[in-house]
Amino acid sequence: MKVLLINNGKGWSGGQEHLKDLALELRENGVEVQFLVRQDTVNETRYAELGFKVHLMPYKHGLNMVRTFPWLVSMLRSERFDIVSINREHDLALTVLAYRAAFPFKRHGKLMMSYHLPTERNQFLLSAVDAIVNISVHVQDKLVNSNPAARGKSHILYYGIKLPEPPPEEKFDNDRPGRYLTGRRFPVIGMVGEFWKNQIEMVEMLPLLMKEFPGITLAFIGNDSARPLVEPLVVRAKELGVEENVLFTGLVPRDRIYDMFHDLDLSVTTHRNEGLGIVHLESLAAGTPVVGYNEGGYVDIFKGEDVGIMVDGTTPDFAAAVIGLLKDDARRFAMGREGYELIRERYSLQAMGRSYLQFYKKLLGA
């Protein structure tokens, strides 16, 4: 089987990381994987360094597309992929038109579209693909609400992560030493992600949490270089007099993610429109339960599982859920152990690779 993964994004984020992991797992299962990425971006070198063949899209607009389009048609025709997977909605129209031009009479292989983020925009030419993959029920529902024709072609396939070793016994001790967030003692809660995900609600929740835990630390974990997004959090923390309880870690290196989650007593998120959230899988893999609102794609992970709390309500209800878990060591630690087992059984890289390979085979009629 020969698969092309298309992502012409400029940078490297969770979507690109997912495609890297998927490609490696597919290759382990005997699939030939190639990439089509935007020229002069980090994607070119990172995928090539892993030994994948990389096609470079001279991503131009206007009259330059006159040269780009025939190049893409020629590449598709010569490579003759079994599966062509589009992973950004901005690449949908160009790829569909080039695919039709490459095979005007009899198609070779199947064309599919993958959605990693919720969108309610009308997707031009979506009806031309053979299948649609969504990473959660939330993402699927948003899509089909605006594109009803997508419903019959839509499927859900979940992310997977590299499974670490089981959490050590010291994880389930409130007095454990910090590995990454050194100098902060129980309780430490953390929210991971870019700073447009409603972190302000967590800041405004702190006074409620501090009534029960005056020394609580709220860690915001992620690249805080976008100061226009970060400064309102800093200002609000000072207004509320909680600035000493707020910690900005900056970007955490990939090889320290596990240590960072090990240090957290709870992961929290007040973002209500998440696609799925690899960070929540990583938190559970480290034995750290999650508290979030009962909205968004990550609900799929927690539905029917006792590995976190999905809150129905508003800020006081969320604060009550956090306080309740921090006071109940036995329940919190049991959730942590169950969280690791859930990842091992359902969200490992191997499980993801198998599910995608089975989907591709079914799509091809094999």
C-alpha positions as CSV (number, residue, x, y, z in Angstrom):
1,M,0.0,0.0,0.0
2,K,1.2,3.5,-0.9
3,V,0.0,6.5,1.0
4,L,0.4,10.3,0.6
5,L,-0.1,12.5,3.6
6,I,-0.6,16.2,2.7
7,N,-0.1,19.1,5.1
8,N,1.0,22.4,3.7
9,G,1.1,24.2,7.0
10,K,3.9,26.7,7.8
11,G,4.9,25.4,11.2
12,W,5.2,22.3,13.4
13,S,2.4,21.6,15.9
14,G,0.2,18.8,17.1
15,G,-1.2,18.0,13.7
16,Q,2.3,17.5,12.2
17,E,3.4,15.5,15.2
18,H,0.4,13.3,14.7
19,L,1.2,12.7,11.1
20,K,4.8,11.8,12.0
21,D,3.7,9.2,14.5
22,L,1.1,7.8,12.1
23,A,3.6,7.6,9.3
24,L,6.1,5.7,11.5
25,E,3.4,3.2,12.6
26,L,2.2,2.7,9.1
27,R,5.7,2.0,7.9
28,E,6.1,-0.5,10.7
29,N,3.1,-2.3,9.1
30,G,4.6,-2.4,5.7
31,V,3.0,0.7,4.2
32,E,5.0,3.1,2.0
33,V,4.3,6.6,3.2
34,Q,5.2,9.8,1.4
35,F,4.6,13.5,2.4
36,L,3.5,16.5,0.4
37,V,4.5,19.6,2.4
38,R,5.0,23.3,1.9
39,Q,8.4,24.3,0.5
40,D,10.9,26.1,2.8
41,T,9.3,24.9,6.1
42,V,10.5,22.8,9.0
43,N,8.2,20.0,7.8
44,E,10.5,19.3,4.9
45,T,13.5,18.5,7.0
46,R,11.8,16.7,9.9
47,Y,10.0,14.2,7.7
48,A,13.0,13.7,5.4
49,E,15.3,13.0,8.4
50,L,13.0,10.1,9.3
51,G,13.6,8.5,5.9
52,F,10.3,9.5,4.2
53,K,10.1,10.7,0.6
54,V,9.0,14.3,0.7
55,H,7.4,16.2,-2.2
56,L,7.7,20.0,-1.9
57,M,4.8,22.2,-2.8
58,P,5.8,25.6,-4.0
59,Y,2.9,27.1,-2.2
60,K,2.1,30.2,-4.3
61,H,-0.9,32.2,-4.9
62,G,-2.4,34.0,-7.9
63,L,-0.7,33.5,-11.2
64,N,2.0,31.2,-9.7
65,M,-0.7,28.6,-9.2
66,V,-0.7,28.2,-13.0
67,R,2.7,26.5,-12.6
68,T,1.9,24.7,-9.3
69,F,-1.3,23.0,-10.5
70,P,0.3,21.0,-13.4
71,W,3.2,20.0,-11.2
72,L,0.8,18.5,-8.6
73,V,-1.2,16.7,-11.4
74,S,2.0,15.2,-12.8
75,M,3.2,14.1,-9.4
76,L,-0.1,12.4,-8.5
77,R,-0.2,10.7,-11.9
78,S,3.3,9.4,-11.7
79,E,3.3,8.2,-8.1
80,R,-0.2,6.6,-8.3
81,F,-0.9,6.5,-4.5
82,D,-3.5,4.0,-3.1
83,I,-4.5,6.6,-0.5
84,V,-4.2,10.4,-0.8
85,S,-5.0,11.9,2.6
86,I,-5.5,15.7,2.9
87,N,-4.9,17.1,6.4
88,R,-5.7,20.8,6.1
89,E,-9.0,22.2,4.9
90,H,-7.0,24.9,3.0
91,D,-5.5,22.1,0.8
92,L,-8.8,20.5,-0.1
93,A,-9.9,22.4,-3.2
94,L,-6.5,22.3,-5.0
95,T,-5.9,18.6,-4.2
96,V,-9.4,17.6,-5.4
97,L,-9.0,19.5,-8.7
98,A,-5.5,18.1,-9.3
99,Y,-6.6,14.6,-8.4
100,R,-9.5,14.8,-10.9
101,A,-7.2,16.2,-13.6
102,A,-4.7,13.4,-12.9
103,F,-7.3,10.7,-13.3
104,P,-10.1,12.2,-15.4
105,F,-11.7,8.9,-16.5
106,K,-10.8,6.2,-14.0
107,R,-9.6,7.1,-10.5
108,H,-6.5,5.4,-9.1
109,G,-6.8,4.8,-5.3
110,K,-8.9,6.8,-2.9
111,L,-9.0,10.4,-1.8
112,M,-9.8,11.2,1.8
113,M,-10.0,14.3,4.0
114,S,-9.0,14.5,7.7
115,Y,-10.2,17.0,10.2
116,H,-8.1,17.6,13.3
117,L,-9.9,20.8,14.4
118,P,-13.6,21.7,14.6
119,T,-14.9,23.8,11.7
120,E,-18.3,25.1,10.8
121,R,-17.3,26.6,7.4
122,N,-18.8,25.2,4.2
123,Q,-16.1,23.0,2.7
124,F,-16.0,23.5,-1.0
125,L,-15.6,20.3,-3.0
126,L,-15.8,18.1,0.1
127,S,-18.4,16.0,-1.7
128,A,-15.6,14.9,-4.1
129,V,-13.6,12.9,-1.5
130,D,-14.2,9.2,-0.9
131,A,-14.1,9.4,2.9
132,I,-13.7,11.9,5.8
133,V,-11.9,11.2,9.0
134,N,-12.5,13.2,12.2
135,I,-10.6,12.9,15.4
136,S,-13.6,13.2,17.7
137,V,-17.4,13.2,17.8
138,H,-17.2,17.0,18.5
139,V,-15.2,17.6,15.3
140,Q,-17.5,15.4,13.3
141,D,-20.7,17.1,14.6
142,K,-19.4,20.6,13.8
143,L,-18.5,19.5,10.3
144,V,-21.7,17.8,9.3
145,N,-23.8,20.6,10.8
146,S,-22.5,22.9,8.1
147,N,-21.9,20.2,5.5
148,P,-24.7,17.7,5.7
149,A,-23.5,15.7,2.7
150,A,-20.4,14.7,4.7
151,R,-22.4,12.6,7.2
152,G,-22.5,9.4,5.1
153,K,-18.8,9.5,4.5
154,S,-17.7,10.5,7.9
155,H,-15.7,8.3,10.3
156,I,-13.9,8.8,13.7
157,L,-10.3,7.7,14.2
158,Y,-8.5,8.7,17.4
159,Y,-5.0,9.9,18.0
160,G,-2.4,7.8,19.8
161,I,0.7,8.6,21.8
162,K,3.9,6.8,22.7
163,L,3.3,4.8,25.8
164,P,5.7,5.6,28.6
165,E,6.5,3.3,31.5
166,P,3.7,3.0,34.1
167,P,3.7,5.8,36.7
168,P,6.1,5.0,39.6
169,E,4.7,4.6,43.0
170,E,6.0,8.0,44.1
171,K,3.6,9.6,41.7
172,F,0.8,8.7,44.1
173,D,2.4,10.6,47.0
174,N,1.5,14.3,47.6
175,D,5.0,14.9,49.0
176,R,6.9,13.6,46.0
177,P,9.8,15.8,44.8
178,G,9.3,17.8,41.6
179,R,11.0,16.6,38.4
180,Y,10.3,19.7,36.2
181,L,8.3,22.1,38.3
182,T,10.8,22.1,41.2
183,G,10.1,24.2,44.2
184,R,6.3,23.9,44.0
185,R,4.5,21.7,46.5
186,F,1.1,20.1,46.7
187,P,-1.3,21.1,45.2
188,V,0.0,21.9,41.7
189,I,-2.5,22.1,38.8
190,G,-1.7,22.8,35.2
191,M,-3.2,23.9,32.0
192,V,-1.3,23.1,28.8
193,G,-1.8,24.8,25.5
194,E,-1.6,28.0,23.4
195,F,-2.8,31.1,25.2
196,W,-6.1,31.5,23.3
197,K,-7.8,28.6,25.1
198,N,-9.7,30.6,27.8
199,Q,-6.9,30.5,30.4
200,I,-8.4,33.7,31.8
201,E,-11.2,31.6,33.4
202,M,-8.6,29.6,35.4
203,V,-7.0,32.8,36.7
204,E,-10.3,34.1,37.8
205,M,-11.1,30.8,39.5
206,L,-8.0,30.9,41.6
207,P,-9.5,32.9,44.5
208,L,-12.1,30.1,44.9
209,L,-9.4,27.5,44.9
210,M,-7.3,29.4,47.4
211,K,-10.0,29.4,50.0
212,E,-9.3,25.7,50.4
213,F,-5.7,25.6,49.3
214,P,-4.0,28.9,49.9
215,G,-0.6,27.7,48.5
216,I,-2.0,26.2,45.3
217,T,0.0,26.6,42.1
218,L,-1.6,27.1,38.8
219,A,0.9,26.4,36.0
220,F,0.3,27.6,32.5
221,I,2.4,25.4,30.3
222,G,3.2,26.4,26.7
223,N,5.0,28.9,24.6
224,D,4.3,32.3,26.2
225,S,6.1,34.4,23.6
226,A,2.8,35.7,22.3
227,R,2.7,38.5,24.8
228,P,-0.6,40.1,23.7
229,L,-2.3,36.9,24.7
230,V,-0.3,36.4,27.9
231,E,-0.3,39.9,29.4
232,P,-4.1,40.0,30.1
233,L,-3.5,36.9,32.3
234,V,-0.7,38.6,34.1
235,V,-2.7,41.8,34.7
236,R,-5.7,39.9,35.9
237,A,-3.7,37.8,38.3
238,K,-2.3,41.0,39.8
239,E,-5.7,42.6,40.1
240,L,-6.9,39.5,42.0
241,G,-3.8,39.4,44.1
242,V,-3.0,35.8,43.0
243,E,0.2,36.5,41.0
244,E,2.4,34.5,43.4
245,N,0.2,31.4,42.7
246,V,0.5,31.6,38.9
247,L,3.5,30.1,37.1
248,F,4.3,30.4,33.4
249,T,6.6,27.6,32.4
250,G,7.3,28.6,28.8
251,L,7.6,25.9,26.1
252,V,8.4,22.5,27.7
253,P,10.9,20.3,25.6
254,R,9.3,17.2,24.2
255,D,11.6,14.9,26.2
256,R,10.4,16.6,29.5
257,I,6.6,16.4,28.9
258,Y,6.3,13.3,31.0
259,D,8.2,14.8,33.9
260,M,6.0,17.9,33.7
261,F,2.8,15.9,33.9
262,H,4.3,13.8,36.7
263,D,4.6,16.9,38.8
264,L,1.0,18.0,38.3
265,D,-1.6,16.8,40.8
266,L,-4.4,17.6,38.3
267,S,-4.5,18.7,34.7
268,V,-7.2,21.3,34.1
269,T,-8.7,22.9,30.9
270,T,-11.4,25.5,30.5
271,H,-11.2,25.3,26.7
272,R,-14.6,24.3,25.3
273,N,-13.8,23.7,21.6
274,E,-10.8,21.3,21.6
275,G,-10.5,18.9,18.7
276,L,-9.4,16.1,20.9
277,G,-6.2,17.1,22.8
278,I,-3.1,15.0,22.7
279,V,-2.1,16.8,26.0
280,H,-4.9,15.0,27.8
281,L,-3.7,11.7,26.6
282,E,-0.2,12.5,27.8
283,S,-1.6,13.6,31.1
284,L,-3.4,10.3,31.6
285,A,-0.3,8.4,30.5
286,A,1.6,10.0,33.4
287,G,-1.1,9.1,35.9
288,T,-2.6,12.6,36.2
289,P,-6.4,12.9,36.0
290,V,-8.0,15.7,34.1
291,V,-10.8,18.2,35.0
292,G,-12.5,19.9,32.1
293,Y,-15.9,21.1,30.9
294,N,-18.2,18.6,29.4
295,E,-17.8,20.2,25.9
296,G,-15.4,19.6,23.0
297,G,-13.6,16.7,21.5
298,Y,-11.7,15.5,24.6
299,V,-15.1,14.4,26.1
300,D,-14.7,11.3,23.9
301,I,-11.7,10.2,26.0
302,F,-13.4,10.5,29.3
303,K,-17.0,9.4,28.5
304,G,-17.7,6.2,30.5
305,E,-14.3,6.2,32.1
306,D,-13.3,7.2,35.7
307,V,-10.1,9.0,34.8
308,G,-11.2,12.6,35.2
309,I,-14.2,14.8,35.7
310,M,-16.2,16.5,33.0
311,V,-18.0,19.5,34.5
312,D,-21.5,20.6,33.6
313,G,-21.9,24.1,34.8
314,T,-19.8,27.3,35.2
315,T,-16.7,28.5,37.1
316,P,-18.0,27.7,40.6
317,D,-18.9,24.1,39.6
318,F,-15.5,23.7,38.0
319,A,-13.7,25.0,41.1
320,A,-15.8,22.6,43.3
321,A,-14.7,19.6,41.1
322,V,-11.1,20.6,41.4
323,I,-11.3,21.1,45.1
324,G,-13.2,17.8,45.6
325,L,-10.5,15.8,43.7
326,L,-7.6,17.5,45.5
327,K,-9.2,16.6,48.8
328,D,-9.8,13.0,47.9
329,D,-6.4,11.4,47.5
330,A,-7.7,7.9,47.1
331,R,-10.0,8.7,44.2
332,R,-7.5,10.9,42.5
333,F,-4.8,8.3,42.7
334,A,-7.2,5.6,41.5
335,M,-8.1,7.8,38.5
336,G,-4.4,8.2,37.8
337,R,-3.8,4.5,37.7
338,E,-6.9,3.9,35.5
339,G,-5.8,6.7,33.2
340,Y,-2.6,4.9,32.3
341,E,-4.4,1.7,31.6
342,L,-6.9,3.5,29.4
343,I,-4.0,4.9,27.3
344,R,-2.3,1.5,27.1
345,E,-5.4,-0.2,25.9
346,R,-6.9,2.3,23.5
347,Y,-4.7,5.3,22.7
348,S,-1.2,3.9,22.1
349,L,0.6,4.5,18.8
350,Q,0.2,0.9,17.9
351,A,-3.5,1.0,18.4
352,M,-3.7,4.2,16.2
353,G,-1.6,2.6,13.5
354,R,-3.8,-0.5,13.4
355,S,-7.0,1.5,13.3
356,Y,-5.8,3.6,10.3
357,L,-4.4,0.6,8.4
358,Q,-7.7,-1.2,8.9
359,F,-9.6,1.9,7.7
360,Y,-7.4,2.2,4.6
361,K,-7.9,-1.4,3.7
362,K,-11.7,-1.1,4.1
363,L,-11.7,2.0,2.0
364,L,-9.8,0.3,-0.8
365,G,-12.2,-2.7,-0.6
366,A,-9.4,-5.1,0.5
